[in-house]
């Protein structure tokens, strides 16, 4: 699956603590799909990338539930997408923000 990182939007950064938070805008050229709001969080050498999600209420229990806004029904495609986002997103952000490894 071919993805393009369109832009990274920085929300918060502390270089001394090696932390960073923001969102990515990605383009899935194979499917002609834009996904905005991909969550990015970095703490030292640990990076987290998460697809946009919402929080709602479970109708039966009334408890809060978190659900994805976008997902492929094929788990292999979903795994490939997340893998590509992690790989390309990290490289893009390191280069754009001039982060030392």
N, C-alpha and C positions, 0 to 999 in steps of 0.2 A: 504494500500500500504506500503510495507516494504522498507525503505531506510536505507542505511548505509552511514555514513559520513566517507569518506576515509581520507581527510586531509583538514586542514585550512591553507591558505597561507596569512600571515600577510603582509600588504603593509605599514601601518602607524598606530601608537598608541601613545596616550598621556594620561597617567594614571591620571595626575592631572586634566585634563578636562573630563575624562571618555569618550574618543573618541577612535574609532578603525575603520579601514577599511581593507578589504581583500577580498579573494575569497575562496569558498568552492569547493571541488571535492566530488561529491556524486555518489553513486551507487544504482540503482534501481534494486534490485535482482529479483523481480517479472518479469521484462522485459529484464533483462540482458543488462542494459543500463548504461553507464557512462556519467555523465554530469559534465563538468569542467567549471569554471568561474562563479559560482553562486555568485553574488555580495552581500557583507556583509558590513553593516555600522552601527556603534553604536554611539549614542550621549546621554550620561547619561543613563537614563532608557529606551530610545527608540531604538529599533533594527529594521533594515530594511534588508530584504532578497529579492533579485530579480534574476530572471532567466537571463541567458546571452541574450543579444540582440545586434542588429546592427542598424545603422542609414543609411538611404538611401534617395533618392529623389522621391517625388511623381511625376509620369509622367505627370499628368494633370496640377498641380499647380506649380511644380518645388520646392515646399517647402520640408523641411526635415521631415521625418517620422521615428519613432522608431518601430521596429518590433522584436518579439521574435525569437530566433534561434530554440528553442525547445518548443513544446506545444502539449498537448493532445487535440484531437477534442472534447472529452467528458469533459464538464465543471466541473462535479463532480470529475473526476479523477484529473483535474488540481487543483481544490480547495484542495483536499486531499494531493496532492504532496506539494503544497505551505505550507499547515498547518504542515505537517511532517518536511519539511525543517526548518521552523521557530522553532518548538519545539526541534528537535534533534540538529539542528545547533547551537542554542543558548547554550544548555547544553554542547555540545562538546567544543565550544569555551571558555566558562566560565571555564571549567575544564582544558583545554589545556593551556590557558593563565593565569590561576590562578587569575581570576577576582573576586574581592570581590563584593558582592551584596549590 
